[in-house]
Amino acid sequence: MSLAPSPQVAACLEVLYTATIAARMLGWKGQPAGLDAADCEQLAMLMNAVHNLPHHLLEWERCDESQLRETLGIFDKRFGYDLLGTYDRIVAKHTNTQSASQ
């Protein structure tokens, strides 16, 4: 078992943070009368897009990063989020920070 490189750890954690906020907002939206079918589908697909991230962080050697990115991108296209963009920005930021400090 190998941990993900630090840029990917930071990116996955930021994506999980963003997804958690989005899920919370959907919950608040549905509080008065429940969620409609479209919101339920969005919530389920959001969690589907991110549920494997903790496992990827702990078993990076088994992670297919291109598939991870594709999963985030599919969700983004369908629901107008930017999970993939967040992932890519954080990886780039932390990769550049590591390179500059070496």
ROKOLZA-801793 format. One record per atom (N, C-alpha, C): residue in three letters; x, y, z. Coordinates in steps of 0.2 Angstrom, whole numbers, padded with zeros to 4 digits. Example, Ala and Ser with C-alpha at 12.3 -4.5 7.8 and 13.67 -1.06 7.14 Angstrom:
{code ALA; east 0066; north -0028; up 0039};
{code ALA; east 0062; north -0022; up 0039};
{code ALA; east 0066; north -0016; up 0039};
{code SER; east 0064; north -0011; up 0035};
{code SER; east 0068; north -0005; up 0036};
{code SER; east 0064; north 0000; up 0039};
REM end
This chain:
{code MET; east 0004; north -0006; up 0000};
{code MET; east 0000; north 0000; up 0000};
{code MET; east 0004; north 0006; up 0000};
{code SER; east 0003; north 0011; up -0005};
{code SER; east 0007; north 0017; up -0005};
{code SER; east 0003; north 0023; up -0005};
{code LEU; east 0005; north 0028; up -0002};
{code LEU; east 0001; north 0034; up -0001};
{code LEU; east 0002; north 0038; up -0008};
{code ALA; east -0003; north 0042; up -0010};
{code ALA; east -0003; north 0046; up -0016};
{code ALA; east 0002; north 0051; up -0015};
{code PRO; east 0005; north 0054; up -0020};
{code PRO; east 0010; north 0059; up -0020};
{code PRO; east 0006; north 0065; up -0017};
{code SER; east 0010; north 0070; up -0013};
{code SER; east 0007; north 0075; up -0010};
{code SER; east 0003; north 0080; up -0015};
{code PRO; east 0004; north 0081; up -0021};
{code PRO; east 0000; north 0085; up -0025};
{code PRO; east -0007; north 0082; up -0026};
{code GLN; east -0007; north 0075; up -0027};
{code GLN; east -0013; north 0072; up -0028};
{code GLN; east -0017; north 0071; up -0021};
{code VAL; east -0014; north 0071; up -0016};
{code VAL; east -0017; north 0071; up -0009};
{code VAL; east -0021; north 0077; up -0008};
{code ALA; east -0017; north 0083; up -0009};
{code ALA; east -0020; north 0089; up -0009};
{code ALA; east -0026; north 0090; up -0013};
{code ALA; east -0025; north 0088; up -0020};
{code ALA; east -0031; north 0088; up -0024};
{code ALA; east -0037; north 0084; up -0022};
{code CYS; east -0036; north 0078; up -0020};
{code CYS; east -0042; north 0074; up -0019};
{code CYS; east -0045; north 0077; up -0012};
{code LEU; east -0041; north 0079; up -0008};
{code LEU; east -0044; north 0082; up -0002};
{code LEU; east -0048; north 0088; up -0004};
{code GLU; east -0046; north 0093; up -0008};
{code GLU; east -0050; north 0099; up -0010};
{code GLU; east -0056; north 0097; up -0014};
{code VAL; east -0056; north 0091; up -0018};
{code VAL; east -0062; north 0089; up -0022};
{code VAL; east -0067; north 0086; up -0017};
{code LEU; east -0064; north 0083; up -0012};
{code LEU; east -0069; north 0080; up -0007};
{code LEU; east -0072; north 0086; up -0003};
{code TYR; east -0068; north 0091; up -0001};
{code TYR; east -0071; north 0097; up 0002};
{code TYR; east -0076; north 0100; up -0002};
{code THR; east -0075; north 0101; up -0008};
{code THR; east -0080; north 0104; up -0013};
{code THR; east -0086; north 0100; up -0013};
{code ALA; east -0085; north 0093; up -0014};
{code ALA; east -0091; north 0089; up -0015};
{code ALA; east -0095; north 0089; up -0008};
{code THR; east -0092; north 0089; up -0003};
{code THR; east -0096; north 0089; up 0004};
{code THR; east -0100; north 0096; up 0004};
{code ILE; east -0097; north 0101; up 0002};
{code ILE; east -0101; north 0108; up 0003};
{code ILE; east -0107; north 0107; up -0002};
{code ALA; east -0106; north 0105; up -0008};
{code ALA; east -0111; north 0104; up -0013};
{code ALA; east -0117; north 0099; up -0010};
{code ALA; east -0115; north 0094; up -0007};
{code ALA; east -0120; north 0089; up -0004};
{code ALA; east -0123; north 0093; up 0001};
{code ARG; east -0120; north 0096; up 0006};
{code ARG; east -0123; north 0100; up 0011};
{code ARG; east -0128; north 0105; up 0008};
{code MET; east -0126; north 0109; up 0003};
{code MET; east -0131; north 0114; up 0000};
{code MET; east -0137; north 0110; up -0003};
{code LEU; east -0136; north 0104; up -0006};
{code LEU; east -0142; north 0101; up -0008};
{code LEU; east -0147; north 0099; up -0003};
{code GLY; east -0144; north 0097; up 0003};
{code GLY; east -0148; north 0095; up 0009};
{code GLY; east -0152; north 0101; up 0011};
{code TRP; east -0148; north 0106; up 0012};
{code TRP; east -0152; north 0112; up 0014};
{code TRP; east -0158; north 0114; up 0009};
{code LYS; east -0156; north 0113; up 0003};
{code LYS; east -0161; north 0115; up -0002};
{code LYS; east -0168; north 0111; up -0001};
{code GLY; east -0166; north 0104; up 0000};
{code GLY; east -0172; north 0100; up 0001};
{code GLY; east -0175; north 0099; up 0008};
{code GLN; east -0173; north 0103; up 0013};
{code GLN; east -0175; north 0103; up 0019};
{code GLN; east -0183; north 0105; up 0020};
{code PRO; east -0185; north 0110; up 0017};
{code PRO; east -0192; north 0112; up 0017};
{code PRO; east -0197; north 0106; up 0015};
{code ALA; east -0196; north 0103; up 0009};
{code ALA; east -0200; north 0098; up 0006};
{code ALA; east -0197; north 0092; up 0004};
{code GLY; east -0191; north 0091; up 0005};
{code GLY; east -0188; north 0085; up 0002};
{code GLY; east -0184; north 0087; up -0004};
{code LEU; east -0180; north 0083; up -0007};
{code LEU; east -0177; north 0084; up -0013};
{code LEU; east -0181; north 0081; up -0019};
{code ASP; east -0181; north 0085; up -0024};
{code ASP; east -0185; north 0082; up -0030};
{code ASP; east -0180; north 0077; up -0034};
{code ALA; east -0183; north 0073; up -0038};
{code ALA; east -0179; north 0068; up -0042};
{code ALA; east -0173; north 0070; up -0045};
{code ALA; east -0173; north 0076; up -0048};
{code ALA; east -0166; north 0078; up -0051};
{code ALA; east -0161; north 0080; up -0046};
{code ASP; east -0163; north 0082; up -0040};
{code ASP; east -0158; north 0084; up -0035};
{code ASP; east -0156; north 0077; up -0032};
{code CYS; east -0160; north 0072; up -0031};
{code CYS; east -0158; north 0066; up -0028};
{code CYS; east -0153; north 0063; up -0033};
{code GLU; east -0154; north 0063; up -0039};
{code GLU; east -0149; north 0060; up -0044};
{code GLU; east -0143; north 0064; up -0044};
{code GLN; east -0143; north 0071; up -0044};
{code GLN; east -0137; north 0074; up -0043};
{code GLN; east -0133; north 0073; up -0037};
{code LEU; east -0136; north 0072; up -0031};
{code LEU; east -0133; north 0070; up -0025};
{code LEU; east -0130; north 0063; up -0026};
{code ALA; east -0133; north 0058; up -0028};
{code ALA; east -0131; north 0052; up -0029};
{code ALA; east -0125; north 0051; up -0034};
{code MET; east -0125; north 0055; up -0039};
{code MET; east -0120; north 0055; up -0044};
{code MET; east -0114; north 0059; up -0041};
{code LEU; east -0115; north 0064; up -0037};
{code LEU; east -0109; north 0068; up -0034};
{code LEU; east -0105; north 0063; up -0029};
{code MET; east -0109; north 0059; up -0025};
{code MET; east -0106; north 0055; up -0021};
{code MET; east -0102; north 0049; up -0025};
{code ASN; east -0105; north 0047; up -0030};
{code ASN; east -0102; north 0042; up -0034};
{code ASN; east -0096; north 0044; up -0037};
{code ALA; east -0095; north 0051; up -0039};
{code ALA; east -0089; north 0053; up -0042};
{code ALA; east -0084; north 0054; up -0037};
{code VAL; east -0085; north 0054; up -0031};
{code VAL; east -0080; north 0055; up -0026};
{code VAL; east -0079; north 0050; up -0021};
{code HIS; east -0083; north 0045; up -0020};
{code HIS; east -0083; north 0040; up -0015};
{code HIS; east -0076; north 0036; up -0015};
{code ASN; east -0073; north 0035; up -0020};
{code ASN; east -0067; north 0031; up -0020};
{code ASN; east -0061; north 0035; up -0019};
{code LEU; east -0061; north 0042; up -0018};
{code LEU; east -0055; north 0046; up -0017};
{code LEU; east -0051; north 0044; up -0011};
{code PRO; east -0054; north 0042; up -0005};
{code PRO; east -0050; north 0040; up 0001};
{code PRO; east -0046; north 0034; up 0000};
{code HIS; east -0049; north 0029; up -0004};
{code HIS; east -0046; north 0023; up -0006};
{code HIS; east -0040; north 0024; up -0010};
{code HIS; east -0041; north 0029; up -0015};
{code HIS; east -0036; north 0030; up -0020};
{code HIS; east -0030; north 0033; up -0016};
{code LEU; east -0031; north 0038; up -0011};
{code LEU; east -0026; north 0041; up -0007};
{code LEU; east -0021; north 0036; up -0004};
{code LEU; east -0024; north 0030; up -0001};
{code LEU; east -0021; north 0025; up 0002};
{code LEU; east -0018; north 0020; up -0002};
{code GLU; east -0020; north 0019; up -0008};
{code GLU; east -0018; north 0014; up -0012};
{code GLU; east -0017; north 0017; up -0019};
{code TRP; east -0012; north 0022; up -0020};
{code TRP; east -0011; north 0025; up -0026};
{code TRP; east -0009; north 0021; up -0031};
{code GLU; east -0005; north 0016; up -0030};
{code GLU; east -0002; north 0012; up -0035};
{code GLU; east -0008; north 0008; up -0039};
{code ARG; east -0014; north 0008; up -0036};
{code ARG; east -0020; north 0004; up -0039};
{code ARG; east -0024; north 0009; up -0042};
{code CYS; east -0023; north 0016; up -0042};
{code CYS; east -0027; north 0021; up -0044};
{code CYS; east -0025; north 0022; up -0052};
{code ASP; east -0031; north 0022; up -0056};
{code ASP; east -0030; north 0024; up -0063};
{code ASP; east -0032; north 0032; up -0063};
{code GLU; east -0027; north 0036; up -0063};
{code GLU; east -0028; north 0043; up -0062};
{code GLU; east -0032; north 0046; up -0068};
{code SER; east -0031; north 0043; up -0074};
{code SER; east -0035; north 0046; up -0080};
{code SER; east -0042; north 0044; up -0079};
{code GLN; east -0044; north 0038; up -0076};
{code GLN; east -0051; north 0036; up -0075};
{code GLN; east -0054; north 0041; up -0069};
{code LEU; east -0050; north 0042; up -0064};
{code LEU; east -0052; north 0047; up -0059};
{code LEU; east -0054; north 0053; up -0062};
{code ARG; east -0050; north 0056; up -0066};
{code ARG; east -0051; north 0063; up -0069};
{code ARG; east -0057; north 0062; up -0074};
{code GLU; east -0058; north 0057; up -0077};
{code GLU; east -0063; north 0056; up -0082};
{code GLU; east -0070; north 0056; up -0078};
{code THR; east -0070; north 0052; up -0072};
{code THR; east -0076; north 0052; up -0068};
{code THR; east -0078; north 0059; up -0066};
{code LEU; east -0073; north 0063; up -0063};
{code LEU; east -0074; north 0070; up -0061};
{code LEU; east -0077; north 0074; up -0067};
{code GLY; east -0074; north 0073; up -0073};
{code GLY; east -0076; north 0077; up -0078};
{code GLY; east -0083; north 0075; up -0081};
{code ILE; east -0085; north 0069; up -0081};
{code ILE; east -0092; north 0067; up -0083};
{code ILE; east -0097; north 0070; up -0078};
{code PHE; east -0095; north 0070; up -0072};
{code PHE; east -0100; north 0073; up -0067};
{code PHE; east -0101; north 0081; up -0068};
{code ASP; east -0095; north 0084; up -0069};
{code ASP; east -0095; north 0091; up -0071};
{code ASP; east -0099; north 0093; up -0077};
{code LYS; east -0098; north 0089; up -0082};
{code LYS; east -0102; north 0091; up -0088};
{code LYS; east -0109; north 0090; up -0087};
{code ARG; east -0111; north 0085; up -0083};
{code ARG; east -0118; north 0084; up -0083};
{code ARG; east -0122; north 0089; up -0078};
{code PHE; east -0118; north 0091; up -0073};
{code PHE; east -0121; north 0096; up -0068};
{code PHE; east -0118; north 0103; up -0067};
{code GLY; east -0113; north 0104; up -0071};
{code GLY; east -0110; north 0111; up -0071};
{code GLY; east -0106; north 0112; up -0065};
{code TYR; east -0102; north 0107; up -0063};
{code TYR; east -0097; north 0108; up -0057};
{code TYR; east -0090; north 0109; up -0060};
{code ASP; east -0085; north 0110; up -0056};
{code ASP; east -0079; north 0110; up -0058};
{code ASP; east -0074; north 0106; up -0054};
{code LEU; east -0076; north 0100; up -0053};
{code LEU; east -0072; north 0095; up -0049};
{code LEU; east -0065; north 0094; up -0052};
{code LEU; east -0066; north 0092; up -0059};
{code LEU; east -0060; north 0091; up -0062};
{code LEU; east -0055; north 0097; up -0063};
{code GLY; east -0058; north 0103; up -0064};
{code GLY; east -0054; north 0109; up -0064};
{code GLY; east -0050; north 0110; up -0057};
{code THR; east -0054; north 0109; up -0052};
{code THR; east -0051; north 0109; up -0045};
{code THR; east -0046; north 0104; up -0044};
{code TYR; east -0047; north 0098; up -0046};
{code TYR; east -0042; north 0093; up -0045};
{code TYR; east -0035; north 0095; up -0049};
{code ASP; east -0036; north 0097; up -0055};
{code ASP; east -0030; north 0099; up -0060};
{code ASP; east -0027; north 0105; up -0057};
{code ARG; east -0030; north 0110; up -0055};
{code ARG; east -0027; north 0116; up -0052};
{code ARG; east -0023; north 0115; up -0046};
{code ILE; east -0026; north 0111; up -0041};
{code ILE; east -0022; north 0109; up -0035};
{code ILE; east -0016; north 0105; up -0036};
{code VAL; east -0017; north 0100; up -0041};
{code VAL; east -0011; north 0096; up -0043};
{code VAL; east -0005; north 0100; up -0046};
{code ALA; east -0007; north 0105; up -0050};
{code ALA; east -0002; north 0109; up -0053};
{code ALA; east 0001; north 0114; up -0048};
{code LYS; east -0003; north 0117; up -0044};
{code LYS; east -0001; north 0121; up -0039};
{code LYS; east 0004; north 0118; up -0034};
{code HIS; east 0002; north 0112; up -0032};
{code HIS; east 0007; north 0109; up -0027};
{code HIS; east 0013; north 0106; up -0031};
{code THR; east 0012; north 0104; up -0037};
{code THR; east 0018; north 0101; up -0041};
{code THR; east 0023; north 0107; up -0042};
{code ASN; east 0020; north 0113; up -0044};
{code ASN; east 0025; north 0119; up -0045};
{code ASN; east 0028; north 0121; up -0038};
{code THR; east 0024; north 0121; up -0033};
{code THR; east 0027; north 0122; up -0026};
{code THR; east 0033; north 0118; up -0024};
{code GLN; east 0032; north 0111; up -0026};
{code GLN; east 0037; north 0106; up -0024};
{code GLN; east 0043; north 0108; up -0029};
{code SER; east 0042; north 0109; up -0035};
{code SER; east 0048; north 0110; up -0040};
{code SER; east 0051; north 0116; up -0038};
{code ALA; east 0048; north 0122; up -0035};
{code ALA; east 0051; north 0128; up -0034};
{code ALA; east 0055; north 0127; up -0027};
{code SER; east 0053; north 0123; up -0023};
{code SER; east 0057; north 0122; up -0016};
{code SER; east 0063; north 0117; up -0017};
{code GLN; east 0064; north 0114; up -0023};
{code GLN; east 0069; north 0109; up -0023};
{code GLN; east 0075; north 0112; up -0026};
REM end
